[in-house]
Structure formats: C-alpha cells, structure tokens
Amino acid sequence: MTPDATEHAPTPAAVAMEDAFAQGWRPLRGTQLSLVEQLTAHVTGLIRNQGLRPGMRLPSVRAMADAAGVSRCTVVQAYGQLEAQGLVRSRAGAGFFVCAPPMAPSGSIPTAPSTPVAPAAFDALFLMGSMFSAPGRGAHNAAAGVLPPAWLDIELVGAAIRSVGRTASSTLLSYGTLHGYRPLRQQIATMLQSQDVPVHPDTQLMTVSGATQGLDLVVRSLLRPGDTVFVEDPGWYVVCGLLRAQGLQVVGVPRRADGPDVEALARLAERHRPRVFIVNSAVHNPTGSSLSAGIAHEVLRVAERLDFLLIEDDTFADFHPGVPVRLAALDRLRRVLLIGGYAKTLGGGLRVGYVAGAAPLMRQLVESKLLACPTSPELGEQVVHRILAEGQYRRHVGRLRERVDATRNRCLDQLEQLGCRIEHRPPAGMFVWADCGRDSEQLAREAIALGLLLAPGMLFSPQSAPSRMLRVAVPMVDDTLSWDLFTQVLGRQPR
C-alpha cells in the first residue's frame, strides 16, 4: 500500500489517537494569545517534541472544533498557519498530515558575530550592511540615516493601514498602475504645486519604492558607463557607490554652508562636461545646510550654459522650517528632476517615494521602470495617500521637526563640550557634521570594537579622502549607552 493510500485510510488506532488529541486540548480564555495562536502553538509543540510524528493525521476541522469548543474558522486558521510553517500538509478529501519538522542542514553553521567586524575597506557597502543587519546582531547604530521608531507615529500609520484595509478592493491584489497610485500622485502634485513646483500628476510625476530606487532608476535610464556625474563633496555616500557600480566617472564639487561652490562648479564643468549634477538642496546630508536663492540661480545658470541635468535630492526637505529653496521650483522642471519620499518621516518600512520632472524625461523613466519593476506596491501608496489626504501629515511632521530640532541643539552642545568643532551649526535636520580632531575612519574602527557603529567622513568624500569629520546622528545623544561608548572611543570627557 502506498503512503498516500495509508493517509486516505487511517487505521482504527489512528482514528482513536486523533480523537484523544482532539479531546486533550482546551483553549484558555482571557489571555493575550488568540485561540488561533494557542492551537497553533499546542500542535507545534507536539510535533517538535515527537508527540505527533510524521505521517500522523490531525483531527478533522469539525472534530477539533467540536471537541475544543471553538469555531471551525479558528481551526482552519490554525491548520493553515501550521501548513505555512511546513509542519503539516493538507490532502484534498483526506485532511491534514504531520510533516517532519524543518531541520537545519547538517554541518557547521557559521553564526553572525554579535557586532560587525570592520573590513580592510571601510566603505558604503560595509556601513549599509551593518546598519541593516538582523535585529540584535548589529552594533549600537549611531550611523543610521533614519530616526528611531519610537520617534515616529505608529498610531498614525496603523490607523491609515486599518482604514485602507476596511475599504480594500481587488485593486490591492493587482499590479497597480505604471505611474503609481493616481490619488497619491494627485496629492503629491498638490503639495508640490503649493510650494511653487509646477508638476502635473499624470505627465510629470511617478511613484517609486523609495527615493533610493528613484535615484537608481534615473541613473540607469539617463546615463551610460563612462559618463561623468558631479556630486557634492561632502555628499551622501550611497550616491557615489551607486554611480561607481554603473561604471560612471564621479567628480566632487565642494559644498559650502549655502550650497555648492559655484565657482568650482563652473570650472570643473568646463573641464569635465558632466551629464548630470546630483544636488541635495534642502537640509543637506550630512551637513544639514540648505541652498540659498542666490546660489540656486548660479547653479542653474552654469547648468544651462554647459547643458547638464540636475537631479535634486529632496529626501530631508520636510525637516526644513518652511518652504525651502528648490532648483525644481526656480527651473520649472525644465532640466531638474526632483526625487523625494516618506521613509524618513513616516517610517523606513513604507518604501514610498516619487520622481518629478519634464514630461519627455518622465516618459523615458516610466519605460525604464516598466522593464525593471513595472509597478510599485500599491498598498503602501494607499496608506501614504490616506495620511496625506486626511491632513495629518503636516501636523505629524511639525511635531517631529520640533523634537529633532531640540535634540539636535542638545547634541551640538554635548559635542562641543567634548571638544568637537562644528564649523557651521546646522539649522535643521537629524545630522551634525563634526570635526572630531582625528582620523574619523580610525575612530570608527575603534568604535566598532566597542560595539558602536559610526559614519566617518571619508565615506562622504567622492575620493574617499582621509577626514577628521564625522556624521553624528542626533538621536545618539539620547541613547545613554551609545553616547557613553562614543565618549569612551573619543577619549575625552565633557569640559
């Protein structure tokens, strides 16, 4: 008799065992665990402890429900979870049968170290990999470019998720639309138009899975290996890594407190003839400075005269106190592509961003998106749309900005007491660009040995030049353990 035939025709002894099992479990009422979770945990324990062996059949849904005094829906959900975990399998017309518990492969399994180990090259890939390591396995993260989850509004996001769920339609089960969820595009366009960025939601705007994906899409679509791209120095280290991975020539333009050094920009552009200049206008990462109107006009004049595009990174603009100066507004989206998103203010798990630009460029980007990732997930886009449309986002950002500003000022004071030099106190944002008085890469390596992850200045240099600068995430000042470790590795006490 085949195994399948055995499963379809249980012996009287097997039936008796099923009945005994069904009679043996009783749910506990009034606990934090749901009935589904209780039954799932009970069966899981029996399987893993060999109380239920591979090949044995579970009681039928009806028998289990009747014996335990629960609904059939409860049993169906519990059995479904067990099947999803690979602990049981269902057979049409026969029931649910126990599988062998999933086992780890034999042999030695390497385990991740409790803290990262700095490689020979302290680069962007190492820092990003350490920042996003599994919970509990990374160092205390003082290098992150996101705010602590406790600072964000989980109730705001949760309420929007529940609201979307209550009104969900079959569109959530489809791929969505190529340009992105149209109500969200309309909401984003309205917001940008109110800030003098003349964007049409249907021809000049598309959604992406986060601002980083938007930048990657622009780079892949508009540039070819060997092209020259200008970036700011210092500037976001992920940009340089992305550009070099595409075989592009990267040239740094010095960044000042009011924006790029326009004289250096003009001189370098005459020499290198770039295709694109990537600029972080509002609340610059890592310095926290913002573009002045005068510098913005000069940047646009150089770009027009020497015919290159401008990609404006707007990731941190919501931390600016008021409407920032944007190249996209001054240029009217003729040679500027604006990239933004909501991960920094609503949460990293909501990978929702957008790209805005001239209609011909957007058609090219949409075609590239179609080949790489046809649509961005609509569930997250509907959640963000709900938050924006109900008018809650502005109030949330206002409260968040107040907390960030207060913490940044406290962080600045503490850094100066430790002897760090701040050339320009940032007026906004979650970072401080501080001179720590020594090679910051070596400092970061020593910090890793103590379990603290820092972002040294050489990562923010297009040439990876040695630097005494350090990007300090301001929430670190509120994390007693991280700040104590930082003080220890710095080798100084407050003055």
N, C-alpha and C positions, 0 to 999 in steps of 0.2 A: 504493500500500500504506500502510495506516495505521501510526502509530508502534507501536501495540500488536501489530500483525502482525509488525513488524520484530523486536520484543523476543521474540516467541514463536518466531521462526525465525531464529536467529543465522546469519550467513554463515560459510562455512569460515574466512575470515580472522579473524572474531571468535572462533570456537572456538579457533583457533591462538593468538590473543592470550591467551585465558583460560588455556589450558594453560601458556603461557610464564609468566604471572603466578603460577599455582599452583606451578610448579616453582621460581620465583625467590625465594620466602620460606622461610626456615628459622628455627625458633624457637631462642632461646638458653636453655639450661638453667642452673639455679643462680643466676638473677638475682632481684632483688626484684620485678620485674614478672611477673605471671602470664602464661600462654600466651594467655589471652583478651585481656589488656591489650596484649601485644606485637602480636598480629594486628590488633587494633583500631587501634593507633597506626600500624602499617605502612600499612593501607588508607587511613586518614585522611590521612596524608602524601601518598600518591599522588594522592588526589582533590584536595587543596588545591593541589598543585603541578602539576596538569593531567596527571599520568602516567596517571590514569584519568579519562576525560572523561564528561560527562553522556550517558546513554543506553547506555553500555557495560555488559555483563553480567559480574558476578563469577563466578568458578568455582563450580560446584555444591558443596554441602556435602561430598559424598562425594569429589569430585575434589580439593578443597582439603585435606581431612583426609588422604587417601592420599598426596598429593604431599609434604605437610609433615611427615607422621609424627605427627599429633596426633589426638585423638579427634574424632568428629563433634560431640559436645557442645560442645567448645571452639569449633569454627567456628560452630555455631548461636548460641552466646552472643555471639561477636564480631560476627556479622552483625546480631544483634538490637540490640546497642549502637549500631552504625552506623546502623541504621534509626531508633532512638530519637533520634539526633542529627540526623536529617534528611539524612544523607549518602547513603543508599541507600533503595530501596523494594523490597518483595517483591511478586511477582505469582504468584498461585496457578498451579502447574504450569509456571512459566517460570523462576523463580529470582529472584536479587537484581540490581537495576539501579542504576547510579550516578545520583544526582541532582546538580543544580547545588549547590555549597556555599552554605549560607545566607549572604546578603550583608547588610551594614548598609544601611539606606536612604540614598539619595544626599542630599547637602546637608550643611550644617554640623551636627555633633552636639555639643551642649554637654557638657562633662565636669564632673564634680563637683570642687569645689575640694579641695585637699589638706587643708584644715581648714575647719570651719564658719565662716560669717560671721554675726555676731550681727545679728538684725533690729532694727527700731525698737522692737518689743515683745519683751523677753526673757521669754518665757513658757514654760509647761509643754510646749506642743507643740514649740517650738524645742529645748528641752533633751532631750526624749524622742527627737525625730527625730535629733539629733546623737549621742545615746548609742547608737542602734541603726542608725547609718549603716553602709555596707558596710565590711568589714574593710580597713584600710589607708587609708581615706579620712577617718576622723574624727580629732578631736584626741585627745591622751592623756586618757583618760577618768578623771577624778578625781571625777566626779559620779554614777557608777553606783550603783544600789541592789543590786547583786549582787557576790558575791565573785569574784576571779579564777579562771578554770577550773583553774589549777594548784593551787589550794587544795582543790578538790573531789576526789572519789574516782572517777575514770573507770573503774578496775578494778571497783569495786563495781557501778556502773551497767552496765558492759559484761557482767559475769558474769550479772546479772539479765536483760539482754536476750537473751543466749545461752540461758539457762535457759528463758525464755518461748518462744524460737524452737524449742527441742527438743521442747517439749510443746504446740506450737501446734495449735489445732483450727480448724475452719471458722468458729467464732465471731469470730475476728480479722478475717474478711472481711465480717462483717455490721456493722450499725449499732450493735450493742450494746444496752444497756437504758437506758430513760429516766432512771432514778435513778442509773445508773452501775454499774460492775462490782461485783457484790454481795460477793465476798470482800474487796475493798478497803474497801467500806463497813463490813463487819463488823470489819475490822482497825482502821479509824479509830475506830469506835464503842468498841471495846475500849480503845484508848488514851485516848480522852476520858473514858470511864467511870472509868478508873483515876485520873483527875485531877478527879473529882467533877463532871463534866459529864454529866448523865443523858440520853444520846441513844440512841434506838432506830435501828438501821441501816436499817430498812425504811420507817419513817414520819416520821423526823425528820432525815434525812441524805440529801444527794445530792452527786454529784461534779460538778465544773465544770472547764473548761480554764484553770486557774489562778485565784488569788484575785482578780485584777483582773476577770476575767469574772464571777466570783461577785458582786462588788460591783456591777458594771454590771447584772447580771440583777436584783438586789434593787432597785436604783434604778428601773429601768424597770417593774418589776412593782408596786411598792408606792407609788410617788409619781407625781404629776401636775404639769404645768407650773404654776408659781405657788406650789407648796407650799414651806414653809420647812424647811430642813435645817440642823442645827447640826453644825459640825466643830470640831476642836481648832485652836488658834492658839498656836504653830505646829503644822502638820499636813502630811500627805503631799500634795504639790502635785497629784498626779493626781486626787485626790478632788474638789478644787474645780473642776478643768477638766471632769471628768465631770458634776458636778452642774449647772454653768452651761450645758453643752451641752444638757441636758434642760430648760432653762428654769426651774430651781429657784432659790429665794432662799437664799443661803448666808450664815450668820451664824457668826462665830468665837467660841469660848469659850476664854478663856485657859487654857493648860496650865502646870501647876506641876511641881515635881520628883516629887510623889506622886500626880499625876493632874489632872483638870480642876479649875478653881477652882469649887467647888460653890456658893459664894455668888453668883458671877457667873452660873453656870448657872441657878440658881433665878430670879434677877432677869430674865435675858434670856428665859427660858422663859415667865414670866408675861406679858412684853410681846409676844413673837412667836408663842407657841403652835406650836412646831415639830411636824412629823410624825415626825421621826427625828433622833437624835444619833449620829454616827459617831465611835467611840472606838477608839483604838489602846492597849489596856490594857497589854500586856506588851512591854517593850523598844520603847518609842515611837520612831517615825520622825518627826522627826530627832534627838530629844534623848537617846534611849537609856534614859530613865527608865521606871519601871513603877508601876502603880496600887497604892496601899496599900489594906488591907482597910477602913479607916475611910472613906476617900474613896469606895470602891466602894459601900459601903452608902448613903452620902449620895446618890450619883448615882442609884441605884435608887429611893430614896425620892422624889426630885424627879421621875423619870420616871413613877413610879406615880401621884403626886399630880396631875401635869399631863398624864398619859396620852399619852406618846410612846414610840416604839420605840427600842431601842438596837441598833446594828449594831457588833459588836465585831470589829475587825480583828486577827487573831491571827497575822499573817504572820511576825513575828520571834520568836514565843514560844519556839521551840526554842533560842534563844540565851540564854534566861533560866536562871540557875543554880538549877535546882529547879523545882517546880511554881509557876507564877505565880498571883497573884490574878486570877480571871476573873469578869466580870459574869455570864457564862453559867452558871457553877457556883453562884454565890450566888442567882441568879434562877431556876434550874432550867429555863431555856429557856422562860420564860413570855412575856417581852416582849423577849428578846435573841436576835438572830441572830448566830451565830458563823461567821466566814469564815477559812479557813486554807489552806495549800498547802505544796508541797515544792520550789518553784523556788529558794528561797534556800539550801537545804541540799543538794539533790541536783543542781541544775543548771537553768538557765533554759530549756533545751530540753525538759525534762519539764514540760509545762504541765498539771499535775495539782493540783487543789485541791478544796475541799469547802465546803458550806454546811450548817449545823446549826441547827435551830430548832423551834418548836412545830409540831405536825402540820398544823393548818389553814393556817399561813403556808407551810409546805413544799409543800402541795398547790397553792397559788397559784403558787409559784415553779416547780414542776415543769411546770405548764401553760404558763407563760411560756417556759420552756426549750424545750418542745415546739414552740412557734411560731418561736423564734429559731434554735435549734441542737439538734435533737431529742436527740442523744446526744453525749457527749464521747468522744474517741478511746480505744478500749479497750486498744490496745497499750501506751500509756504507763501506763495504770492498772494493767495486769497487771505491768508492770515495777516500779512503786512497791509494789504489793502484795507481790511477791516479796521485795523488800528489807525491808519491814516484817515480813512473816511469818517470815522466817528469822532475825530478831533482830539483824540487822547495823546497822539504822538507829541505834539508841541509841548503840552504840559509835562509829559514824561521827560522829554529832553531838557526842559528848563530845570526840573529838579535834579536831573543827572549832572547837568553842567555846573550847578551850584555846588554839588558835592565834589566834583572833580576840581573845581577852582579852589575850594577851601583846602582840599588835601594837597593840591599842587603847591600852594603857598606854604603850607606846613613842611612839605618835603624840601622846598627850596631853602627854608630857614635851617632845617636839620643838616642839609648837605653843606651849607656854608659854615655851620658850626663844626663840621668835620674837616674843614679846610679845603673843600672842593671849590673851584672857581666857576662861577656862572657868568659868562660874558654878557648874555642877554637874557634877562628873566622873561620866560615865555608868558604871554598874556592869556594863553588858552591851551587846552589840550591836556593829555594824560602823560606827557613825557617831559623830562628835564634833560637837556644836553649839557653835561657837566664835565669839567676838566678835573680828573681825579689825581693829577700830579705825577702820574707814572704810566708806563705802557699798559693800556687797558686790556689788551689781549692776555698778557701775563696775569693781570689781576683776575680776569675771567677764568683762566685756567686754575688759579689757586682757589677761586670761589667754588668751582665745580668739585674740587677735592673735599670741600666742606658741605657739599650738598646744596649749593646756591647757583642758579643759572642767571648770568648777566649778559648784556648785549654790548660788546666792546666796539669802540669807534671804528676800527679797521673794517668792520662789516659794512659800514655805511659809506665807505670810500670806493669809488669805481675802480681804483687801482689797488685796493686792499692795503693802503699805506699804513704804516705803524701810526698809532694815535694814542694820545692821553685822554681822549674824550670817551664818555660812557653815556649810553642812553639809559636813563633811570625811569622806570615805570612808577608813577607817583603813588599808586596804592601800596607799594612796598613799605612806605613809612608807617602804615597802619598794621603791618604784619610784624609783630614783635620779634618772632624767631628770625624771619628773613632780614630784618633791619639789624638785629644783633650779629648775624653772620656777616652781613655787609660791613658793619663797623669793624668786626674782627679781621676780615681779609684786607680791609683798607689800612689796618694797623694804626688807627687813630681813635681818640676819644673826643667827644664834644668839647669845644673850648669854653 
